[in-house]
Amino acid sequence: MKFKKIFLIPVMAFVVGCADLDLNPLAEGSSENWYSTATEVEMSLNDLFRMVFWPELNDEWTDDYTRREALTPITAGTIDGQWGVVNSTWQNTYKAIVRANLVIQNMDRIRATTPAATVDRLEGNALFARASFYARLVSLYGDAVYFTGVLDLEEAFTLSRTPKSTIIQAIYADYDAAAEKLPQSYASSQNKMATKGAALGMKARFALYMGDFALARDAAKACIDLGVYSLHPSFSTLFLTQTKNPNEEIFGIPRNRVLNVTRGIRDFLPRLAGGWGAAQAPSWDLFSAFTCADGLPIDESPLYNPREPFQNRDPRCTMTIVEFQTRHFNHIYQPHPDSVRVLDFRTGATVPNNDTRSVAQFASFNGLMLKKGVDNDWLLNFQAEDDMRILRYADVLLMYAEAKMELGEIDQTVHDALNRVRARAYGVNFTQTDAYPAITETNQAALRKIIRMERRMELAFEGHRYMDIIRWRIADKVLNRPVYGMLDVADLRAKVVQPGLWFFPGIPAIDEDGIADMRPMADAGLIRILAIRNFDASRQYLWPIPTKEVLINSNLAQNPGY
């Protein structure tokens, strides 16, 4: 196999790991003889739609998440240019950009022998992928190395970072071109890649990240106006393994056990089901963000009772977090320290309750357990094959409403978009405004709070919270607050259970961003600090450029503070 040119970014990745940056894999031949047929181009495109190139932004980096007493480099404030995620994200994204550029650059080789619609579909997918990859880089790193062609080794060592403002416009242009070329849908026999709706929706998301609200509004509206998407009838079943290709899914990456494309889920399973007892769990911050059934935050609603905190809540609360004293994986789930035995529905007998810390030391530290998407199918081999849903219709509706709100264009279309999402959770049509707490707010500041809380309830544990707190510039507020959990068992019994304060010993105040303040309960010694988060606003709104890239190329300036 020979190389006519070296397609290089990042430089250091090529120098130290050329096997990982094989731009001409054996399956494709060399760049000189590949891309000569539509089949070869399609094979190359298939490679771009693998999970390695579409990493989720981990909810563990946010205030929605508790991992016992552990923190991450982001939540601990220790992120630097040597962190593995910083390096793998940069490296894999540029690998994918190079491959997308190669496809785009070689499209002329098949135009004469390939139907125009097929050429458009293939080129549109490459443009969509390149736009999405550069959007990730700009969102995380700011100014980035930008190129659309082929580089030789000498050129690669002279590259510097292109201003973010320039790259943003190129990303919008790629999304626009992709939307023009991509089909609205695929036949059942075709590989599912990007669609016109995906290009419009992802453009809307990126524009919202960048604060370009008019562009976000227009792209989201165009996606909605296609008329090809709708909300899945049931929020609770949408995320289950058996729900494949729902009409709500606009763009995603499939998982499949047969192809060994799965994800490990044992951390999210109760100990009684063979899991690790909510080692990864919804946070109390998230739990407190779910409004009550009257649409009000828990500190305003007369329906909220901290002794029965799951009652009278937005239905997505108990669809996202396991309600106490309910059946979950064939057992009653109850973290109460005095519930030392629980019912096993398979036998009708009671068994030791390993999901309370009074029985099992490493049961959930805050009593909460994830329910959203959790599926009995997971027990087959403790692996999940539910699809990775990168963009769904509910998110587009929420983005449209947010963009319009920020522009001061609060009209009926904003309320309709929000209410479609909210009414689905209640199992009713959004026009049945007496059957759910319909949103009618017209004050911009008040509606901003509603939208931020609605996004949190609707999109929890889907990988969106990190960029939300970054783009809203509230990461320094929410990630400089502690992670809270239950007291140790003896103190829990004495200070919370015996005085009748189970489960929450108080009602936290909810601020203008929908954020709960649990410090008064901690100051009173009624809850425990599990970990101290730390977020440095002077540097952490951007990630560092990988250290090895800066060392090998003096033209790459590091982000401030790193």
N, C-alpha and C positions, 0 to 999 in steps of 0.2 A: 504494500500500500504506500502510495507516495502522496506528498502534500505539495500542491502548487504554491499555496500561501499558508501562513499561520494566522488563524483567526483567534485573536487573543484578547480576552478580558475575563477575569482579572489576570494580570501578568503573573503574580506570585503563584496563583493556582496552577498555571501552566508549568512554571519552573519546578515546583515541588510536587506536583501531582498530575502529570499529564495524562495518566490513565483515567483520572476522574474527569478530565476535560477533553475526552476523545470526541472531537468534532466530526470525525468520519468513522463511526462505529462499523464493525465488520458487516453488520446487517445492511449497511447502506453503500458500501464501496467507497471510493474516494470522491472528493468534491469535483473532480474533473469529469467523472462519468456518471455521477448520480444526478437526480432531478431531471432526467430525460423523458420520463413518462409521468402521467398523472398518478399512477400507482405509487411510484417512488416518492413523489411529493407528499402524497397522503400518508405514507408510512412515516415520513419525517415529521409531519404535523401531529400524528398520533403520539409521537415521542414528547411533544410539547405539552400534551394534556395528561401528564402523569402527576401524581400527588407531590412528588419531590419538588416540582416547579410551582405548586400552589399551596404553600404552607399556610396553615391557619395562624392567625395572631392569637397567641395563647391567652385564654381567660385567666390563667394563673398570674398574669402580669397586671391584673386589675383588682378592683375592690369587690368584684362579684364572687371571689374565690377564696377558699380556705384550704390549706394543705397542712393540717395540724399546726405545728409551730414553725413550719419552714417558710422561707421566703425565696424569691428568685433574684438574679442580679438586677432586674428592673425594680422590683418592690423593695429590695434592700439598698438600692442606690449604689451598687457596686459595678454596674455595667461598664465595660471597657472594650477596647478594640481586640481583645484576645478571647472574648466570650464566644463559645462555639456557635451560638445562634446568630450572632452578628456576622461571623465568618461564613457560615453555611448559607445564610440568606443572600448575602452579597455574591458569593461564588455561584450558587445555583441559579440565581436570577440572571447573572451575566452569561452563564452557559446557555440558558434558554434564549436570551436576546440574540446571541450569536447565531443560534440555530434558526430563529425566526428570520433574522436578516438574510441568511442563506436561502431560505425558501423564497422570500420576497424577491431577492436578487435574481433568482433563477427561474422565475415564472415565465419569462419570455421563451424559454426552451420548450414549453409545452403548449403555447397558445395556438400554434398552427395545427396541432393534432388533437386538441381537446375541446369539447363543447364550451362555449363561453360561460354558461352557467356554472360548470364545474370549475373553471379557472377562477371565477369570481368567488366561489365558495372556499376554495383552497387559499387564495390570496387574502380573502377577508378574515379567515381564521388566523393566518399568520400576523396580520395587522392587529387584530384583536389581542392576540397573545403578547405581541411586542408592546402595545399600549399598556396592557395590564402589568407587565413586568416593569416597565419604566415607572408606572404609577406607584408600584410598591417601593421602588428605590427612592423616589422623590418624597413619598409620604414618610418613610423611615429615616432617610439619610440627608434629605435636603438636596443641595447641589450634588450632581452625580456625573459620572463619565458617560457622555452621550455619543453614540455613533450609530449609523444605519447601514454602513457598508462593511467592507472586508479590510482587515488591518494586517500588516506584516509586523514582524517582531520589533523592528526599529520604531515604527509608528507607535506601537503599544507603549513603549517606554517613554514616550513624550506626551502622553495624554494627561490632561488635567480635567478638573471638574467644570462642567458646563453650568451656568446659572440655572437655578430651578425654574425661573420665569420662562426661559427659553424652552426647556424640556416640557413644561406644562402645555404650551401651545402645540408642540409636536405630538404629545399624547392625545390631546383633543382631536387633532387632525387625523391621527391613526384610527381613533374610535369612529369618527365621522365616515372615513373611507370604508372601514369595516362594516358599519351599519348599511352603507349603500350596497355592498357586495354580498352580505350574508343572507341566507334564506330565513324566513320566519320560523320554519320548523324543518325537521328531517323525516324522511320516510323510515318506517320501522326497520328496514334492511340496512340503513346507513349508520355509520358511527355518529354518535351524538357529540357534537362539538359546540362551538359558539353559534348564536343566532343573532338576527338583527336586534331582538329585544335585549339580548345579553350585552351587545355593544352599547346600546342606549342606556341600559341600567348601570353598567359599570362606569360609563362616562358620568352619569349623574352622581354616582358615589364619589368618584374622584373629584368632581367639581365641588361637591359639598365639603370634602376634606380640605380643598384649597380655598374655601370661602367664596367661590364663584357662584353665587346663589341663582343668578338668572340662568346661567348655563345648566345648573343642576335642575332647576325648575323645568326648563324646556326639554332636557333629555328625559327626565322622569315622565313628563307629560306625553312625550312621543312614544315611550315604551308602553304607557297605559293605553294610549289611543290605538295601539296595534290591535287591541281587542282579542288577543290570543291567550291571555293569562287570567286566572281567577284564583281566589283563595280556596284552599282545600276546605271541605266542609267541617273537618274536625281538627282543632289545634292539637289535641292529645294524641291522635293517630298519625299526624303528619310526619312525625320524626321516627316512627317505627320502621324496622327493617323491611316489613312487608309492603310499605308504601313506596312503590317505585314509580318514578317519573310522574309525580303529581303535576297537575296543571299550574300549580303555584311555583314550581321550580323553574327558574329562568336559566340558571347556569350552575352546573355542579360537576363533580368528578365521582364516578361510580366506584363502589367497593364490591369485591366478590371473593368469597372464600375459595372458590375453585381456582381462581387466578392468584390466590394468596395475597390479595389486597384487602387487608382488614386493619382494624385498630384495636389495641388492647384496652380493656374496660374494667379490669378487676378492681381498680381503685374506686370505682363508682358503685360497686355492688355491696350490699350489706354482708356482714360477716356470716350471718345465718344462711346466706346463699353461696358461700364460698369466696366472697370478695374480701376486701381489705378494710371494710368498715369505714367508708367515706374518708379515706386518706385524702381524696380530693372531693370537696364538698361545696355547695353553695354557701356563701358568707351570710352573716347576719345583716350586713349592709344591703345585700340583694334582697333578702327576706323582707326587710323593712321597707323596701321600695315598692312593693306591690300595694296598690291602692285597695280601698275597701269597695264593697259592692255598690256603694253610692258614688264611686268615682273619686272620693276624697282621700288624701293621704292619711296614714294611720294616726297622725297627731291632730287631725281635724275632724275625723269621722266619729260620730257617736256609736257606730257599729263595731268599732275595734275594741277587743278585750284582750289585753296582753296575757291573761290566764288561759285563753283559748284562741291563740293568735292565727290559727288557720280558718277560723269561722268568719263568714261575712267578708271574705276577701275576693278580689278579682279572680275569676276561675283559673287564670294562668298561674296563680300562686300554687295551688295544689296539683296543677298539671306539670309544674316545674320542680317542686320540692315535695317529698313524701310527707303526707299528713300523718301526724302521730295517731296511734291506735287504729290504723287501717292496714289492710292486707297488702303486703309487698313481697313478691317472690315466695309465696306459700306460707308466710309467717306474718304475725302482727308486728308492725314496726312501732316500737315505743322506747325512746331513750331515757325515760324516767328512771332514776336510780333505784327506785323501789320495785320496779317491774323486772324482777330477777328471772322470771319464767314467762314465756309467751306461747301462744297457741301455734302449733304446726298443723296447717289445714290438711296436709296429706294424711296424717295419722289420727287427727282429732285429739292428740295428747299435747301436753305442755312440755317445753324443752327449755334448757338454760338460755337466757336472753343474752347472746353475745353481742347484741347491738346496743347495750348500755355499758357505760364505763364502770359501773359497780360490779359487773361480771367480767367484762373484757377490757383491759387497760387501753387498748388502741381502737376501741369503738369511736364513733364520731366525736370530736372534741367540742363541737358546738351543737350537737344533736341533730343536725340537718343531713339529709341524704338527697341526692339528685334523682328526680323522676323523669324529667323531660327526655324522651327518646330511649329511656332504659327499657329493655326488651327481654322477654323470656328466652328469645333466640340466642341471647348472649351466653347462656349457660352451656351451649353446645361445646364450646372450647375456650370460653372466656375471651372470645374475639367477636367484634361487631363488623357487619358488612353493610351497615346503613350508609347511604350515599353521603358524600361531603357536599352539602348545599351551600354554594358560595354566594348565590344571589337568588332571592325569592321575591315573589310579587308583593308580599306584605312590606318588605323593606323598601321597595320602590314607592309604594303608597306613602310610607312614613317619610321618605326622603322628599317627595313632592310637597307634602304638607310642611316640612321643616323649611325647605327653600322658600316657599311662599310666605311663611310666617316671618322669616328673617328679612324678606323684602318688604314687609309691611302690607302684603297682599292677602289679608285674611278674609276669605270669602267662603261661600258655600262649598266650593270644591275642596277647600282645606278640611272643613268639617266632615264632608263625605268621605274623603280618603282616610282620615283618622277613625271615623266611626265604622267603616267597613272592617278595619282591622280589629277594633275593640268588640264589635257586635259578634264577629266570628267566635271569639273566645266565649261569649255567652250563649252561643248556639242559636242566634236569631239573625234575621235580616236587619241590615243597618237602618232600614226605614221604620222598624218597630221601636221607636225611640222611648216608648214606655216600658220596654222589656229589658233595658240595660241603661247604664249611665251615659247617655249620649253626650258628646262634647259639643258645646255651643260657645265656648269662651272666645271673645274677640280682642281682649287686651293682650298685647304682644308679649309682655313679660310673663303674664300668667299662662299664656298658651305655650311659651317656651318651656316652662316647667312641666306642663302636661306632656308635651312631645318627648322631652328627655326621659320622663318616667315611663311613657308608653313604649319607647324604644327598648328600655331596659327590661320591661315585663315581657315584651314580645320576642326579643332577640337574645335573651339570656343564654349563655353557654353555646353561642353560635360563632364566636370569634370576632364580634363587632365592638365589644365594649372598650377594648384598648384604644382603637383609633377614635372612638367617640370621646373619651376623656382627654385624648391628646388634642383633637381638633377644637374641642370646646374650651381648651386651656384650663381644665379643672383637675388635671392629673396631680398637680402639686397640692391641691386641697385633699383629694380623696386618698392619695397614696402617702400622705404624711399623717394618717390616722392609724391607730393600732388595729390589728386583727383581734377580734374578740371571740370568746367562747365561754363555755360553762365553767363554773368553779370545780375544783377537784371534789370528789364524791362526798367526803365528810362535810366540807364547807357547803356544798350544794344542798345537802339535806338540812343542815342547820340554818342556813341563811336564806334559802330560797324555797325549799319544799315545805319545811315545817311552818313557816309564817304564811304559807298559802300563796307564794309569789311565782310558782311554776306556771308558765315557762319563762316568760319575760318578766323580770321584776320591775319594769317601768315602761313608759311609752317614750321613745326617742323623738326629739324634734326633727322635722324634715325641712331642709332649707330650700332656697329658690332653685337649686339644681336637682332637687329630689334626693338629697343626701341626708342620711340619718346621723344624728349625734348621740352616741351611746356613752360618751364620757361621763355624764352624771351617774349612770349605773355603775360604771367602773370605779368612780371616786367613792361611791357608797359601799364598795366592796362586794357588790352583788353579782358581778360578772368578772371574768378573768381576761387579762391581756395575754394572748397567745404569742404574738410577735409584734415588733415595732417596725412598721414600714418606714421607708425613707426615700424621698424623691427630690432630686436637686433640680429645681426649675431653671437654673442658670445653664444647664447643659442637657438634661434628659429629655427635652421635647424633641431632640434629634438623637439618633444612634451614632456611635462613632464609626468612622471608616475603619475597616479591619487593619490592625497594626501592621501586619505583614505587607499589605498593599502600600501603605505609606512608606515603609522602610525600603521597598524595592523600587519605588518610583517617587522621586523627590518632587515631582510636579503635582502630586496628590496632597492637598492641604487637609489637615485633620479638622474635624468640627471643634468649636470652642469648648474648653473644659475637659477635653480628653488628651 
